[in-house]
Amino acid sequence: MVGLQVPTIGEKEYPLMFKNGTLKLGGEKEPIPRPKKWPISNTVAPGAQNIPDSFIVGGPYEEEDGELNKTEDRENRIQAETIKKRIVWDLERRCYLDPAAVLSLQKRIAECRYWPVEITRVPVVTSTKGKSSKLDKGDDDGQIFFHGVAYVNMVPLLYPGVKRIRGAFRVFPYQDSEVFAKTKCQFSTLRDLGHQTNMNKLGPVIAAASSPHSKAIPSRNQKEDKMAKEKDAPRKMSVTLKSQMSEITIDTEAAPCQNLEGQQYVDAGTFLVMEIELAKALVPKRLPEELASRVKEMISPRPQLPRRSAGAKKAVEDFHNQITSIAGAILDEYHELFGKHLADGGVIDHHTLEEQKCQLNYELNSSGKYFAFKEQLKHAVVKIVREKYLRTTAFNNLEQLQAFLSELYVYLVDQMHVALNQMVSQEHPVTASPTFTSCEQLRLFAHEAEVNEDYALASVYYQERLTRDRQIVQHWLDYGAFCLLMEENIKAQECFREALSLNPSHLHSLLLCGIIAVVMEHYEEAEIFFEDATCLEPSSILSWTLLGFFYEIQENDIRMEMAFHEANKLLKARLAKEKNMTDTAEGGGKKPCSVSATVLRPVTSPQEDTIPVPDEALDGSLKEQPDSEEPVVTIQLPEDAAAVKLAKKISPTISRNKETLQKEIKKTSGGALDPSHPMAHVPISGLSQPSHTIFMETIHFLMKVNALQFVHRALAHELLCQPEGPSCEYYLVLAQTHLLKRDFAKAEECVRDAIQIDYLNPNAWAQKGHLCYLTGNLSEAKECYERTISFVTDASEMHFVYLRLGSIYLKEKEYDKAKRTYMLACKKSSSCLTWLGVGIACYRLKEMAEAEDALSEANALNNNNAEVWAYLALVCMQGGRQLEAEQSYKYAMKLELKNEELLQEIHEVQQMVGFGNPSF
């Protein structure tokens, strides 16, 4: 028999009893679905005990709220509920809760969290003539047998919108002190009831309590609390009692148990499967429509974009544009043939004009440009025919065709004159200079400036992206994250809200609006944003985790637990799905490959070193490495086409692969580094190790958007959820936060701990290199960077490793190594600084032509870099080009060149060649 109490009228407790459990033998599996039963006995009508239209259905263990819902418990659950002996009730009890009882229930759950559900063994009372029952003797009055208790965690019922909990709960021996400590319950439902009435009368008492006509049940219009019992299905509760011959052994000698009979539940691993369901949730949940409307009130929708002209008007405008373009091309051809300046004051006689016309027609026809112009104009004419004259089908006869062509010809000639007159009457607009950079390159340049702490230049790049296209959400989010880093919270809020107004369903925009609202202490708005994000994408681990952080800030422990529980459930489901996919791939005969960062490139001969590197791949695929005991996968990225083209032009030596450079570096550094050598890494937005916690996954996003306030909170949770201690990834993120604050001492401690955990992590060595570089320890930074590029797997952001290693080589006058290192950076992700490094190295190597090409490429990517102009001035002076040298020097001075040594070198070269400075 199982019993528990619920408040009904005010705080008055009402006992719910489930008796007459049925013993099931091992090997007998319960049918699913099967009907639920009323707790009424002695019914002879067939099927009268079954609840109409109410059945028990199966469900996965992982979705339960109980204690035995983990993957490792699955096999034990299946055996206990199918193979071993068990007791099944299949009963559902219902009672009504008035408003006062609902408040009492909420208060009890919030204070105690756990609800005691008692279980006991009650002998069946049998009466025989002339004999008295054993229970009638009075020796055992008030005594109950095998008294156990299950502690049901009722907290999920306080989650918004949750009306039902269901799961398996372990049964423990009933101990007054333990029950009171966990549930604050001072009496036992079964034992105290037994004290009040004789045990031989327990059956009638329980029957009265189970009767639907019990006086403790108030009005029907109150809140309903359904309590059901079952082992694997909703709306019922069942108890599964495992055989006493259990594999689980408990050492009871260390802690003597007063309830020896109840201890057998623990020894047998007994658990109780039950479900509690409410008609209405104790805590109502906001509807998605309400949240969307609240967000819409805070973020006014953007006005619709102006309609683009279409139809006949657009067709005519396109025709005018094509006429203007073709006329300009013909005029350029005329200038090429006859020159721009006319003789005799611009007066040309008719005969000369006709000769020029014939010659121009001949050149256009012989070169094929005439037919190219016709093809260029054809599409615009077709659009006029379709949009203005509505002609989309063939003509019926030749006369109609001729008439239409005549009409069309007249119209087109008139429109041609209109276009030419507009072209002649208006001044030629100043054509914009061609754009050499894409929005993605601008994002790289901005991030590069951030890492180099040139925040003014980073802001310029972010604003340039917005200027090019203000309708792209990511442009606003990136600029808002930069403002968050600079602690310009109002600007960040404007950017995030602008992004959300562009796309109200964009998940990251909602989350960032919530984050900035928390930073600005607008907690009511933050809750709306976070809740809307979870409603918009319920499968997002990131959304639920951030919602949990918000509730933690609000000190709402129950809702925080709810959010983290949901996030963990989603993560477990995703990991299980990935595991199944891996198992399926292995079962299909495919050889599994693993990404490995534990293999150093060996210092061997070029013939033996056959491991390919990511920088040499163009197909973006994964390749399995030969001649290796453990399969190693290299992720191959497409190269920058312009960089590769210019690299081939600059020097044939750039075709040498990455291993060659690494071998030479190792030769100069004395071979492989000692694994115990202390080292580490810096601003890295992503980390190589896989994340297996909701907090580390969230940390990656938070670091990317510079939400440091949430990062520290997430790191604290990550530390608590690691039973084996902090991971290498944890220390790397913590070191990164210290580097952002310029706290180098703490960053060094974190990096040292990270390397002790995983000294083969390329990110750790890169981080250590950045730390040494920022503190001025260039020799150690060089060793760290060289070790980083010696790994098979690249660090997360090799761009800055190459940049800083190249700058160290330049300072140490190892120009050949600097050139190759910068070229690797150019091939991976070219920027002004990478090409500048190549140009400097080539200039120092006296390769003037290659230096000029590299500096020209750098200038095309950023024409506001003073050092680029300075080195261009040096190259031009070495080549004897006075005008270009003076112009380059002028721009270097205009952009305020701050490198005093470089400026002094320019002045010395100017004095040597005798030109280059217009001031003397």
ROPA-532075 format. One record per residue (C-alpha): x negated, y negated, z; residue in one letter. Coordinates in steps of 0.2 Angstrom, whole numbers, padded with zeros to 4 digits, always signed. Layout:
% residues N
XYZA...
This chain:
% residues 920
+0000+0000+0000M-0006-0017-0004V+0000-0033+0004G-0003-0052+0003L+0005-0068+0009Q+0011-0083+0000V+0018-0099+0006P+0037-0101+0002T+0046-0114+0013I+0034-0127+0018G+0019-0118+0026E+0029-0103+0031K+0020-0087+0025E+0030-0074+0015Y+0023-0056+0014P+0023-0048-0003L+0021-0029-0002M+0017-0016-0015F+0020+0001-0009K+0021+0019-0016N+0006+0018-0027G+0004+0033-0038T-0011+0044-0038L-0018+0047-0055K-0030+0062-0058L-0046+0059-0067G-0046+0061-0086G-0028+0054-0088E-0028+0038-0097K-0014+0025-0095E-0004+0022-0111P-0005+0004-0117I+0007-0005-0119P+0019+0002-0105R+0033-0007-0096P+0031-0016-0080K+0042-0011-0065K+0053-0019-0052W+0048-0016-0034P+0064-0006-0031I+0065+0012-0027S+0079+0025-0026N+0086+0020-0043T+0094+0035-0052V+0098+0025-0068A+0086+0029-0082P+0074+0014-0086G+0083+0003-0073A+0066+0001-0064Q+0058-0006-0080N+0058-0025-0082I+0066-0029-0099P+0055-0036-0113D+0040-0036-0101S+0025-0024-0105F+0007-0021-0100I-0005-0024-0114V-0024-0022-0114G-0037-0036-0114G-0056-0037-0114P-0065-0037-0098Y-0076-0052-0102E-0060-0063-0102E-0055-0059-0084E-0057-0070-0069D-0062-0057-0057G-0079-0050-0051E-0082-0035-0063L-0081-0044-0079N-0099-0044-0085K-0106-0033-0099T-0116-0022-0087E-0099-0018-0078D-0090-0012-0093R-0095+0006-0093E-0091+0008-0074N-0074+0000-0077R-0070+0012-0091I-0075+0027-0081Q-0066+0021-0066A-0050+0017-0075E-0049+0032-0086T-0060+0047-0080I-0060+0045-0061K-0046+0046-0049K-0036+0030-0046R-0020+0023-0039I-0008+0014-0050V+0007+0003-0045W+0013-0006-0061D+0024-0017-0051L+0028-0035-0052E+0034-0046-0037R+0042-0063-0039R+0045-0077-0027C+0050-0095-0027Y+0039-0109-0021L+0047-0126-0016D+0037-0142-0018P+0031-0141+0000A+0025-0123-0003A+0016-0129-0019V+0006-0142-0010L+0002-0130+0004S-0004-0117-0009L-0015-0131-0017Q-0022-0136+0000K-0026-0118+0005R-0035-0114-0012I-0045-0130-0011A-0051-0127+0007E-0054-0108+0007C-0055-0104-0012R-0052-0085-0008Y-0036-0077-0004W-0035-0061+0006P-0027-0046-0002V-0026-0031+0010E-0025-0013+0006I-0021+0002+0017T-0016+0020+0017R+0001+0023+0024V+0007+0041+0027P+0024+0046+0020V+0037+0047+0033V+0046+0064+0033T+0059+0070+0045S+0062+0088+0048T+0076+0096+0059K+0071+0100+0077G+0054+0092+0075K+0048+0075+0077S+0036+0066+0065S+0018+0063+0070K+0021+0045+0069L+0036+0046+0081D+0024+0051+0095K+0018+0034+0098G+0000+0038+0099D-0004+0028+0084D+0008+0014+0086D+0002-0001+0078G-0013+0008+0070Q-0016+0008+0051I-0028+0018+0042F-0042+0014+0029F-0039-0005+0031H-0048-0014+0017G-0047-0032+0009V-0051-0039-0008A-0055-0058-0009Y-0047-0065-0024V-0055-0081-0030N-0039-0093-0033M-0049-0108-0038V-0045-0106-0057P-0027-0110-0053L-0033-0127-0049L-0040-0129-0066Y-0030-0141-0077P-0017-0131-0087G-0021-0114-0079V-0006-0104-0074K-0013-0087-0073R-0028-0077-0066I-0032-0059-0068R-0046-0048-0065G-0054-0034-0054A-0060-0038-0036F-0070-0027-0025R-0063-0020-0009V-0072-0022+0007F-0068-0016+0025P-0056-0027+0034Y-0066-0037+0047Q-0058-0051+0057D-0073-0062+0058S-0077-0060+0039E-0059-0063+0033V-0058-0078+0044F-0075-0085+0038A-0070-0083+0020K-0051-0087+0020T-0048-0096+0036K-0034-0083+0039C-0031-0078+0057Q-0020-0063+0056F-0018-0048+0045S-0002-0045+0034T-0003-0026+0037L-0010-0025+0054R+0000-0038+0063D+0016-0032+0054L+0012-0015+0061G+0010-0023+0079H+0027-0031+0078Q+0036-0015+0073T+0032+0003+0076N+0022+0012+0062M+0036+0024+0060N+0047+0010+0056K+0035+0002+0044L+0044+0009+0029G+0061+0000+0032P+0052-0016+0036V+0042-0015+0020I+0058-0011+0011A+0067-0026+0018A+0052-0037+0013A+0053-0030-0004S+0071-0032-0006S+0076-0046-0019P+0089-0052-0006H+0076-0056+0007S+0081-0072+0017K+0064-0079+0014A+0067-0082-0004I+0074-0100-0007P+0083-0108-0021S+0080-0101-0039R+0076-0118-0046N+0060-0119-0037Q+0043-0115-0044K+0040-0097-0048E+0025-0086-0043D+0024-0070-0053K+0012-0057-0045M+0009-0042-0055A-0003-0027-0053K-0012-0017-0067E-0029-0012-0072K-0031-0020-0089D-0017-0031-0094A-0007-0047-0090P+0008-0049-0079R+0005-0035-0067K-0007-0029-0054M-0013-0011-0052S-0026-0004-0040V-0039+0008-0046T-0046+0019-0032L-0062+0028-0037K-0066+0045-0030S-0075+0045-0014Q-0089+0055-0023M-0096+0039-0030S-0113+0036-0037E-0115+0020-0026I-0124+0022-0010T-0123+0010+0004I-0135+0009+0019D-0124+0007+0034T-0137+0011+0047E-0145-0007+0046A-0128-0015+0049A-0116-0004+0059P-0098-0006+0053C-0083-0006+0065Q-0071-0001+0052N-0078+0016+0046L-0063+0021+0036E-0063+0004+0027G-0082+0006+0024Q-0078+0021+0012Q-0071+0008+0000Y-0088+0000-0002V-0096+0017-0003D-0084+0023-0017A-0086+0006-0026G-0067+0003-0025T-0059-0012-0034F-0042-0019-0036L-0035-0026-0052V-0022-0039-0051M-0014-0054-0059E-0006-0069-0052I+0004-0080-0063E+0013-0097-0061L+0028-0103-0071A+0020-0120-0071K+0002-0125-0068A-0003-0132-0052L-0013-0146-0060V-0006-0152-0077P-0017-0154-0091K-0017-0168-0103R-0010-0164-0120L-0022-0166-0135P-0010-0179-0143E-0010-0189-0127E-0029-0189-0127L-0030-0193-0146A-0018-0208-0143S-0028-0214-0128R-0044-0214-0138V-0036-0223-0152K-0031-0236-0140E-0049-0239-0135M-0056-0237-0152I-0046-0247-0165S-0046-0238-0182P-0056-0246-0195R-0047-0255-0209P-0045-0245-0225Q-0059-0248-0238L-0054-0259-0252P-0046-0250-0266R-0057-0248-0281R-0051-0254-0298S-0045-0240-0309A-0035-0237-0324G-0036-0249-0339A-0044-0263-0330K-0058-0252-0324K-0060-0245-0342A-0062-0262-0349V-0075-0267-0336E-0085-0252-0339D-0085-0256-0358F-0091-0273-0354H-0105-0266-0343N-0111-0254-0356Q-0111-0268-0370I-0121-0279-0358T-0133-0265-0355S-0135-0261-0373I-0137-0279-0378A-0151-0281-0366G-0160-0266-0373A-0159-0272-0390I-0165-0289-0385L-0180-0281-0377D-0183-0271-0393E-0183-0288-0403Y-0195-0296-0391H-0207-0281-0393E-0206-0283-0412L-0206-0301-0415F-0211-0309-0398G-0202-0320-0386K-0208-0337-0392H-0200-0343-0408L-0210-0354-0420A-0204-0371-0427D-0195-0376-0412G-0184-0361-0411G-0177-0363-0429V-0177-0348-0440I-0171-0349-0458D-0158-0337-0464H-0170-0326-0475H-0182-0323-0461T-0167-0319-0449L-0161-0306-0462E-0178-0298-0463E-0179-0297-0445Q-0162-0289-0444K-0167-0276-0457C-0183-0272-0448Q-0174-0270-0431L-0161-0259-0438N-0175-0248-0446Y-0184-0247-0429E-0168-0242-0420L-0163-0229-0432N-0181-0221-0434S-0184-0221-0416S-0167-0213-0412G-0162-0227-0400K-0147-0232-0411Y-0139-0215-0408F-0144-0216-0390A-0134-0232-0389F-0119-0224-0398K-0119-0210-0385E-0120-0222-0371Q-0105-0232-0377L-0095-0217-0382K-0089-0213-0364H-0083-0231-0361A-0073-0231-0378V-0065-0214-0373V-0059-0221-0357K-0051-0236-0365I-0042-0225-0378V-0035-0214-0363R-0032-0228-0350E-0026-0243-0361K-0019-0235-0376Y-0013-0219-0367L-0019-0208-0381R-0024-0190-0375T-0017-0179-0390T-0022-0178-0408A-0013-0188-0422F+0000-0180-0433N-0006-0188-0449N-0021-0197-0456L-0011-0214-0458E-0007-0215-0440Q-0026-0211-0436L-0032-0225-0448Q-0019-0238-0441A-0025-0234-0423F-0043-0235-0427L-0041-0252-0435S-0032-0258-0420E-0045-0251-0408L-0059-0258-0418Y-0052-0276-0418V-0049-0274-0399Y-0067-0267-0396L-0075-0281-0406V-0065-0294-0396D-0070-0287-0380Q-0088-0285-0386M-0088-0304-0389H-0081-0307-0372V-0095-0297-0364A-0109-0305-0374L-0102-0323-0371N-0102-0319-0352Q-0120-0312-0354M-0126-0328-0363V-0116-0341-0352S-0122-0333-0335Q-0140-0334-0329E-0149-0318-0328H-0147-0312-0310P-0162-0308-0300V-0164-0289-0301T-0167-0280-0285A-0183-0271-0283S-0182-0253-0284P-0179-0243-0268T-0194-0231-0265F-0187-0224-0248T-0172-0214-0244S-0161-0215-0229C-0169-0199-0222E-0187-0206-0225Q-0181-0222-0215L-0175-0211-0201R-0193-0203-0201L-0201-0220-0201F-0190-0226-0187A-0194-0211-0176H-0213-0213-0181E-0212-0231-0174A-0203-0225-0158E-0217-0213-0154V-0230-0226-0158N-0220-0238-0146E-0218-0250-0160D-0199-0253-0156Y-0197-0269-0166A-0202-0260-0182L-0191-0245-0177A-0176-0257-0175S-0179-0264-0192V-0179-0246-0200Y-0163-0242-0191Y-0154-0258-0196Q-0160-0255-0214E-0151-0238-0214R-0135-0247-0209L-0137-0261-0222T-0138-0248-0236R-0123-0238-0230D-0112-0243-0215R-0100-0229-0219Q-0111-0215-0213I-0108-0209-0195V-0125-0203-0192Q-0133-0220-0196H-0123-0228-0181W-0127-0213-0169L-0145-0214-0173D-0146-0233-0170Y-0135-0231-0154G-0147-0218-0147A-0161-0230-0150F-0152-0243-0141C-0149-0231-0127L-0168-0228-0126L-0171-0247-0125M-0157-0248-0111E-0147-0260-0122E-0131-0251-0117N-0119-0264-0124I-0126-0262-0142K-0126-0243-0139A-0108-0243-0135Q-0104-0253-0150E-0113-0241-0161C-0105-0226-0154F-0088-0233-0155R-0091-0239-0173E-0096-0221-0177A-0080-0215-0169L-0069-0227-0178S-0076-0220-0195L-0072-0203-0190N-0061-0200-0174P-0063-0181-0175S-0082-0182-0175H-0088-0172-0160L-0105-0180-0156H-0097-0197-0158S-0084-0193-0144L-0098-0186-0133L-0109-0201-0135L-0095-0213-0131C-0092-0203-0115G-0110-0203-0111I-0112-0222-0113I-0096-0224-0103A-0103-0215-0088V-0119-0225-0090V-0109-0241-0089M-0098-0233-0075E-0082-0233-0085H-0077-0216-0078Y-0059-0216-0083E-0064-0219-0101E-0077-0206-0100A-0065-0193-0094E-0054-0196-0109I-0068-0195-0121F-0075-0178-0114F-0058-0170-0112E-0054-0175-0130D-0070-0167-0136A-0065-0151-0128T-0048-0151-0135C-0055-0156-0152L-0067-0141-0152E-0063-0129-0138P-0078-0118-0144S-0091-0131-0141S-0103-0126-0127I-0110-0144-0127L-0093-0152-0124S-0089-0141-0109W-0106-0143-0101T-0105-0162-0103L-0088-0162-0095L-0095-0152-0081G-0108-0165-0078F-0095-0178-0078F-0085-0169-0065Y-0101-0166-0055E-0104-0185-0055I-0086-0187-0049Q-0089-0174-0035E-0074-0164-0042N-0082-0147-0038D-0067-0136-0044I-0066-0144-0061R-0085-0144-0063M-0084-0125-0059E-0071-0123-0072M-0080-0132-0086A-0097-0123-0083F-0087-0107-0082H-0079-0110-0099E-0096-0115-0107A-0104-0099-0100N-0090-0088-0107K-0093-0096-0124L-0112-0093-0123L-0110-0075-0118K-0098-0072-0132A-0110-0080-0145R-0125-0070-0138L-0114-0054-0139A-0110-0058-0157K-0128-0062-0162E-0133-0045-0154K-0120-0036-0163N-0126-0044-0180M-0144-0039-0176T-0138-0021-0171D-0129-0020-0188T-0144-0026-0198A-0155-0013-0189E-0142+0000-0192G-0142-0004-0211G-0160+0001-0212G-0167-0017-0213K-0183-0019-0204K-0181-0032-0190P-0193-0047-0191C-0197-0058-0176S-0203-0076-0176V-0219-0075-0166S-0230-0089-0159A-0242-0077-0151T-0253-0074-0166V-0268-0085-0168L-0275-0087-0185R-0291-0076-0185P-0308-0084-0189V-0313-0072-0203T-0318-0073-0221S-0306-0080-0233P-0303-0063-0241Q-0297-0056-0224E-0286-0070-0219D-0270-0067-0229T-0257-0074-0217I-0247-0087-0227P-0243-0104-0219V-0227-0114-0219P-0234-0129-0229D-0238-0119-0244E-0220-0112-0247A-0208-0121-0258L-0193-0109-0258D-0187-0112-0240G-0186-0093-0237S-0192-0082-0223L-0206-0070-0228K-0213-0055-0218E-0231-0055-0216Q-0242-0040-0222P-0255-0031-0213D-0248-0035-0196S-0243-0023-0182E-0229-0035-0177E-0219-0043-0191P-0222-0061-0191V-0210-0073-0200V-0215-0090-0206T-0202-0103-0209I-0206-0111-0226Q-0200-0129-0229L-0199-0138-0246P-0214-0150-0249E-0212-0168-0253D-0213-0168-0272A-0220-0186-0273A-0233-0181-0260A-0238-0165-0269V-0239-0174-0286K-0250-0188-0279L-0260-0175-0269A-0265-0166-0285K-0269-0183-0293K-0280-0188-0279I-0291-0173-0276S-0292-0155-0282P-0298-0150-0265T-0280-0152-0258I-0275-0136-0266S-0285-0127-0253R-0273-0119-0241N-0270-0123-0223K-0280-0109-0216E-0296-0116-0224T-0294-0132-0214L-0291-0123-0198Q-0306-0111-0201K-0317-0127-0203E-0310-0135-0188I-0313-0119-0178K-0331-0118-0184K-0334-0136-0177T-0326-0132-0161S-0335-0116-0158G-0322-0103-0162G-0306-0100-0153A-0302-0109-0137L-0302-0100-0121D-0284-0095-0117P-0286-0101-0099S-0291-0118-0104H-0279-0131-0097P-0269-0140-0111M-0251-0146-0117A-0237-0158-0128H-0227-0176-0130V-0211-0183-0138P-0204-0167-0145I-0185-0167-0149S-0184-0148-0151G-0192-0134-0143L-0197-0117-0150S-0191-0105-0137Q-0173-0099-0138P-0161-0106-0126S-0151-0094-0116H-0142-0106-0104T-0129-0119-0107I-0140-0132-0098F-0155-0130-0109M-0144-0131-0125E-0137-0147-0119T-0154-0154-0114I-0159-0152-0132H-0145-0163-0137F-0147-0176-0123L-0166-0178-0127M-0162-0181-0145K-0150-0195-0140V-0161-0202-0126N-0147-0199-0112A-0160-0197-0099L-0148-0199-0085Q-0139-0183-0090F-0156-0174-0094V-0162-0175-0076H-0145-0168-0070R-0146-0154-0083A-0164-0150-0078L-0158-0148-0060A-0145-0135-0065H-0157-0126-0076E-0169-0125-0062L-0156-0117-0051L-0149-0105-0063C-0167-0097-0067Q-0169-0083-0054P-0187-0080-0060E-0192-0098-0058G-0193-0112-0071P-0197-0108-0089S-0210-0115-0100C-0197-0124-0109E-0191-0132-0093Y-0208-0139-0089Y-0210-0146-0107L-0194-0155-0106V-0198-0162-0089L-0215-0167-0095A-0207-0176-0110Q-0196-0186-0098T-0211-0191-0088H-0221-0197-0104L-0206-0208-0108L-0208-0216-0092K-0227-0217-0094R-0230-0206-0078D-0245-0197-0085F-0249-0189-0068A-0233-0180-0066K-0232-0176-0085A-0249-0167-0083E-0243-0157-0069E-0228-0151-0079C-0239-0147-0094V-0251-0137-0084R-0237-0127-0077D-0230-0124-0094A-0246-0117-0101I-0248-0106-0086Q-0231-0098-0090I-0234-0097-0109D-0252-0102-0115Y-0248-0096-0133L-0234-0109-0135N-0239-0121-0149P-0227-0134-0141N-0236-0134-0125A-0253-0137-0133W-0246-0151-0144A-0239-0159-0128Q-0255-0158-0120K-0264-0166-0135G-0251-0180-0135H-0254-0183-0116L-0273-0183-0118C-0271-0195-0133Y-0261-0207-0124L-0273-0207-0109T-0288-0210-0120G-0296-0193-0118N-0298-0190-0137L-0310-0176-0136S-0298-0165-0126E-0284-0171-0137A-0294-0165-0152K-0296-0148-0145E-0277-0147-0141C-0272-0152-0158Y-0284-0140-0167E-0278-0126-0156R-0260-0131-0161T-0262-0130-0179I-0271-0113-0177S-0255-0104-0172F-0245-0095-0185V-0230-0104-0180T-0230-0123-0180D-0225-0134-0166A-0208-0143-0167S-0215-0159-0174E-0231-0156-0183M-0230-0174-0191H-0237-0182-0175F-0250-0169-0172V-0257-0172-0190Y-0256-0191-0188L-0265-0191-0171R-0278-0178-0176L-0282-0187-0192G-0284-0204-0182S-0296-0195-0170I-0306-0188-0185Y-0307-0206-0192L-0314-0213-0176K-0327-0199-0175E-0331-0203-0194K-0326-0185-0199E-0318-0192-0215Y-0317-0176-0225D-0307-0168-0211K-0297-0183-0209A-0292-0183-0227K-0287-0165-0227R-0277-0167-0211T-0268-0183-0217Y-0264-0174-0234M-0256-0160-0224L-0245-0173-0216A-0241-0180-0233C-0236-0164-0240K-0224-0160-0225K-0217-0177-0222S-0225-0192-0231S-0224-0209-0223S-0234-0226-0224C-0245-0220-0210L-0250-0203-0218T-0254-0211-0235W-0264-0225-0226L-0274-0212-0217G-0278-0204-0234V-0283-0220-0241G-0294-0225-0227I-0303-0208-0228A-0305-0209-0246C-0312-0227-0245Y-0325-0221-0232R-0329-0207-0244L-0332-0219-0258K-0318-0212-0268E-0311-0228-0273M-0299-0223-0286A-0291-0210-0275E-0291-0223-0261A-0281-0235-0271E-0268-0222-0276D-0265-0217-0258A-0264-0235-0252L-0252-0240-0267S-0241-0226-0261E-0242-0232-0243A-0238-0250-0249N-0223-0243-0259A-0216-0235-0243L-0219-0250-0232N-0226-0267-0239N-0226-0275-0222N-0241-0265-0215N-0256-0277-0213A-0269-0263-0213E-0263-0257-0230V-0266-0274-0237W-0282-0275-0229A-0289-0259-0236Y-0282-0264-0253L-0292-0280-0252A-0308-0270-0248L-0304-0258-0263V-0301-0272-0275C-0317-0281-0269M-0327-0266-0272Q-0320-0264-0289G-0323-0283-0294G-0305-0288-0295R-0305-0305-0288Q-0287-0310-0291L-0280-0294-0283E-0292-0295-0269A-0287-0312-0264E-0269-0308-0265Q-0271-0293-0254S-0281-0303-0242Y-0268-0316-0241K-0254-0304-0237Y-0265-0296-0224A-0267-0313-0215M-0249-0317-0217K-0244-0301-0209L-0256-0305-0194E-0269-0291-0196L-0274-0287-0178K-0288-0275-0181N-0303-0286-0177E-0316-0274-0183E-0307-0272-0200L-0306-0290-0202L-0324-0293-0198Q-0328-0279-0211E-0318-0289-0224I-0327-0305-0221H-0344-0296-0223E-0338-0288-0240V-0332-0305-0245Q-0349-0313-0242Q-0357-0299-0251M-0347-0300-0267V-0344-0318-0267G-0325-0318-0268F-0309-0312-0260G-0306-0327-0248N-0297-0341-0257P-0302-0353-0242S-0320-0354-0248F
